């Protein structure tokens, strides 16, 4: 609480709500080009292309089982896509002939459910 006014809203950043001023943002562009993922004959992702611009907050929404977590795991390098490419700042980090290990990507992943 601010000592001058006694109001909590005085603690909010002055630029709150202005584009590119979110508390958390992606500092690099992350792109998926025609990414597909199959496991045991089941198609989880099919030809997904998506770009999350640098300095932005991007949200994946969809029903349970639609592949949101699989796409995030592919971005982090925890699983490898069946086809397509993953790029960070236009540099390939995963594709047919290249796979940058998880620990070298600098991508964090936190699950919503701790169970």
Secondary structure, 3 states (H helix, E strand, C coil): CCCCCCCHHHHCCCCCCCCCCCCCCECCCEEEEEEEEEECCEEEEEEEEEEECCCECCCCCCCCCCCHHHHHHHHHCCCCCCEEEEEECCEEEECCCCECCHHHCCCCCCCCCCC
